[in-house]
Amino acid sequence: MTQTTTSSDQATDYKAPFVLGLDVGTSSTRALLFDATGATVAGVLSQRTYQLTTSEEGEVSVDADMLLSVVVATIDEALKQTGERTIAAVAIDTFWHSLLGIDEDGRPLIPLITWEDTRPYAVVADLRKQLDEKAIHDRTGARFHASYWTAKLLWLARQQPDVFKRAAKWLSFGEYMHLKFLGRSVCSLSMASGTGLLITRELSWDAELLQFLNVRPEQMPELGDLRDSVKGLTSEYAARWPALRDVPWFPAIGDGASACIGSGCATIDNWSLTIGTSSAIRVVIAPERTIPPLGLWLYLIDEKRAVLGGALSEGGNMLNWLDTVLKLPALKDAEPLVAAVEPDSHGLTILPFLSGERSLGWHADARMTISGIGRHTSPAELLRAGMESLAARLAMVYAQICSALQVAHDAPRVIASGGALLGSPLLQSIVADSLNAAIYPSRNHEASARGAALLALEALNIIPDVAQVAPALDEPTKPDAGRSKRYQQVVERQKKLYELLLGSMEGM
C-alpha cells in the first residue's frame, strides 16, 4: 500500500508530480527525488562530500565555485537515476548564515564564509558597545555573534576593506546557486532571517544595521517568499539538464527550518531535536507568538511560520573529534565501550565548545574545556562525558524554550533526527534522560531535503498544508528517572564551570 502521509523509503507505488530535493549541508550535498505525498523515491540518491578550509585563526570556509561544482555533479547523478519520471520542481535547503561577496560580473570576491567560522568574534564586543543588542535581537531574532552577517560584514570591512568596497552583492550560497543556474536569485525570508539583518515582523532589511555597516540596500539580496520560484535555466545548464530547464526552482531555505518540516514538526505540538554535524532544538510557531529570550533565536520559514530555538556548534563534529583524538574505534564500534561506563561516573565536566558557543551564551570565542581528568581517566570515559556534555547543553536549550512558550516540560512530543543521533542508541538514551523527555526517532532520515520538497509541494498546491503530513516515527526512547536525576548534576556542574570561565550564561 502506498504510504501517503509518512516517510516512504519503503514505498514502491509513487504518485506524480515529482520534486527534486537538493540538500547542501556543511560537509556534503545530496540530491533526492520525492513524490506528490512527500515520499522518498527509492533508487534516486546522490551524495557527495567536500572539504572545508579551516585554520587556527577560526576560519571555516569553502570555495563557492568548488561547492557549486559538487552540487552540479550531485544533480547530474540524480537525474540519471530518475528514469522516465517527470520532475515538476526543484526544492533547495542549505546551511544557514553563510556569506559571499560577488562583483558586478557575479564572480566571488572571497571564499564562502560558513556559520562555523569564528574569525569575526573580535568585532562582537564593538557591536555591543555601539548598538543596543537586546533591541536588535527583539526585532531580528538574532544576537551579535560571529555566525551572523552583522559581525561578518563588520569584520570584512576592517580586515579586507578593498574587497568590502568592491562587493556588488552580498549573498548566501542558496542565492549564489540561483544566480549561476538561473541568471537571477531570490533570497527566501527563511535565509534572510538567518543573516541577523532582517526585521522579522516587517519582512524587510534592518535599515539601522545596514547604515551602521555601511552596506547599501541594493547590495542586499532580493527578498521573496517560498512561492517566489524562478524558472528558466541559463543556456549552459539548460543544455546540461533539459529536464529542469523550465521547471520552477524554489528559493533555498535554511536547513534547520526544512528539517523541522521534513521530520513532521510543522506544529507547536512536535518539537525538532537534531544532532548532525551540529545540534539544535526547534519549534514552529507563528512569528508574533513570542519575542525570544536572549539565549534563543527566531528565524522564519515563510511569512506566516517561524522557528524558535537554540543551536549548538557541536554535535557529531565534536564526538568524531574526541573519537579521533582518543584513538578509539569508529564511533559505532566504540559505543559498547562507552555504554559500559556508568552515567556521570567519571568525575569529568566538559564545556563542549569545539567551534565556539552559540546558544545559550553566544561566546563565539569560547573553547572546549575538560575539567576533572585524572591518572586513571580512560578514553571511553572521556567520550561518554562528551556525549553527556552535549546532552546537558541541549537540556538547557530545551528548558529555555519551554519557559519562553510557557509550556509544561513534558507537553511537546520531541522528534529526533540527524545522523549522529539516529546512529547512536546510547546518545538517544543520554539525551532523553538529560531532557527528562521521551524522544521519538524520525524514520525520515533525509529530513532536510524532504522538508524543502514538502514546502515546494505546498507552494504548488499539491499538498494543502505541510502541517497535515503526519510524521513517521519509531518507538520512543523514554527517560529513566534515576539517570535523569544524575544528569541534572551534570547540568549544574557545567553551569558552574561556565560561569567561572565565561561569566553570565546570557553573554551580555
C-alpha positions, 0 to 999 in steps of 0.5 A: 500500500502506498504510504501517503502521509509518512516517510516512504523509503519503503514505498514502491507505488509513487504518485506524480508530480515529482520534486527534486530535493537538493540538500547542501549541508556543511560537509556534503550535498545530496540530491533526492527525488520525492513524490506528490505525498512527500515520499522518498523515491527509492533508487534516486540518491546522490551524495557527495562530500567536500572539504572545508578550509579551516585554520587556527585563526577560526576560519571555516570556509569553502570555495563557492565555485568548488561547492557549486561544482559538487552540487552540479555533479550531485544533480547530474547523478540524480537525474540519471537515476530518475528514469522516465519520471517527470520532475515538476520542481526543484526544492533547495535547503542549505546551511544557514548564515553563510556569506559571499561577496560577488562583483558586478560580473557575479564572480566571488570576491572571497571564499564562502564564509560558513556559520562555523567560522569564528574569525569575526568574534573580535568585532562582537564586543564593538557591536555591543558597545555601539548598538543596543543588542537586546533591541536588535535581537527583539526585532531580528531574532538574532544576537551579535555573534560571529555566525551572523552577517552583522559581525561578518560584514563588520569584520570584512570591512576592517580586515579586507576593506578593498574587497568590502568596497568592491562587493556588488552583492552580498549573498548566501550560497542558496542565492549564489546557486540561483544566480549561476543556474538561473541568471537571477536569485531570490533570497527566501525570508527563511535565509534572510532571517538567518543573516541577523539583518532582517526585521522579522515582523516587517519582512524587510532589511534592518535599515539601522544595521545596514547604515551602521555597516555601511552596506547599501540596500541594493547590495542586499539580496532580493527578498521573496517568499517560498512561492517566489520560484524562478524558472528558466535555466541559463543556456549552459545548464539548460543544455546540461539538464533539459529536464529542469530547464523550465521547471520552477526552482524554489528559493533555498531555505535554511536547513534547520527550518526544512528539517523541522518540516521534513521530520513532521514538526510543522506544529507547536505540538512536535518539537525538532531535536537534531544532532548532525554535524551540529545540534539544535532544538526547534519549534514552529510557531507563528512569528508574533507568538513570542519575542525570544529570550536572549539565549534563543533565536527566531528565524522564519520559514515563510511569512506566516511560520517561524522557528524558535530555538537554540543551536549548538556548534557541536554535535557529531563534529565534536564526538568524531573529534574526541573519537579521533583524538582518543584513538578509539574505534569508529564511533559505532564500534566504540559505543559498547565501550562507552555504554559500559561506563556508568552515567556521570561516573567519571568525575569529568565536566566538559564545556563542549565548545569545539567551534565556539558557543552559540546558544545559550551564551553566544561566546563565539570565542569560547573553547572546549574545556575538560575539567576533572581528568585524572591518572586513571581517566580512560578514553571511553570515559572521556567520550561518554562525558562528551556525549553527556556534555552535549546532552546537558547543553541541549537540556538547557536549550530545551528548558529555555524554550519551554519557559519562553512558550510557557509550556509544561516540560513534558507537553511537546512530543520531541522528534529526533533526527540527524545522523549522529543521533539516529546512529547512536542508541546510547546518545538517544538514551543520554539525551532523553534522560538529560531532557527528562523527555521521551524522544521519538526517532524520525524514520525520515532520515533525509529530513532536510531535503524532504522538508524543502520538497514538502514546502515546494509541494505546498507552494504548488498546491499539491499538498494543502498544508505541510502541517497535515503530513503526519510524521513517521516515527519509531518507538520512543526512547523514554527517560529513566528517572534515576539517570535523569536525576544524575544528569541534572548534576551534570547540568549544574556542574557545567553551569558552574564551570561556565560561569567561572570561565565565561561569566553570565550564561546570557553573554551580555 
